[in-house]
Amino acid sequence: MNDDLQKSSLQELLHFSGNSVRVSILRLDLIHPVVSGNKWFKLRYYLEEALSQRKTMMATFGGAYSNHIVATAFASKAAGLKSTGYIRGEEAPQPGATLLHARAYGMETIFINRETFQNKEAIIEKFNHPETYWIREGGYGITGARGAADILAFPGMEAYTHILCATGTGTMMAGLIKAAAPQQEIVGISVLKNQFSLENEVRHLLNEQETQKKCSFIHGYHFGGYAKHPETLIKFMNQAWQKWELPTDIVYTAKLVFAAKDLIAKNHFPPNSHLLLIHSGGLQGNLSLPPNTLPF
């Protein structure tokens, strides 16, 4: 999939900002229709490791609407590997689009009740097999962060004063911090409610020198919780498409773009700042919405 990287692009969001703040977005959603956005980066070194260790099965964790689950299913199949997804919660009578797609790419899905799901080590111990390669939920881990660091390998990234990303597990944010120039600040917008352990989770993936880099964690833009999408957010997503032909998703990027616009209006960033937003893909999450909710 290396050739797909050329499909990404930088898009300036005109008439977006005030206070002399410029905003661009790195369209990683264009890389691949399934393994899009940060998923490609977070998975690449895990897949390389699995193949080098002659593993035949990729196993990972996620919710019923997890972009990571779908991406792992597709990437595993493309690499000639089997895949299993351990899914949080009970199986619904009618599976959503995410799980249907994952199964179509050959992934076996095993449902784990929410209490048991919290103990990943116990799940691994129960289902482990010598030929299985395990990936944490959302690709969390140093290997995933190392892959995410490659996001800032695109030309011209050093020109931005602030780099903003939506955060779930914090793996991408850790990678961005690893790769950031000393003068840049990485800003994480949490999409989970009350995710106050995020800072520790991110710092766990950094070495001592990297923890000294400039970064900040912003809460309050989750719109009610993970994947919650009240009418206010849906309206904003439609406006983003009308103004910039920018497709966003209900889990990550819509909340990121909304947060950036709101923070600028509140003069959060110094004048003449140049912001880079990271589009983390995951547009398939919108398939859970009723038809014609969004125009893209």
Buried (B, 14 or more C-beta within 10 A) or exposed (E): BEEBBEEBEEBEBEEBBEBEBBBBBBBBBBBBEBBBBBBBBBBBBBBEEBBEEEBBBBBBBBBBBBBBBBBBBBBBBBBEBBBBBBBBEEEEEEBEBBBEBBBEBBBBBEBBEEEEBEEBEEBBEEBEEEEBBBBBBBBBBBBBBBBBBBBBEBEEBEEBBBBBBBBBBBBBBBBBBBBBBEEBBBBBBBBBEEBEEBBEBBBBBBEEEBEEBBBEBBBEBBBEEBBBBEEEBBEBBBBBBEEBEBBBBBBBBBBBBBBBBEBBEEEBBEEEBBBBBBBBBBBBBBBBBEEEEBEE
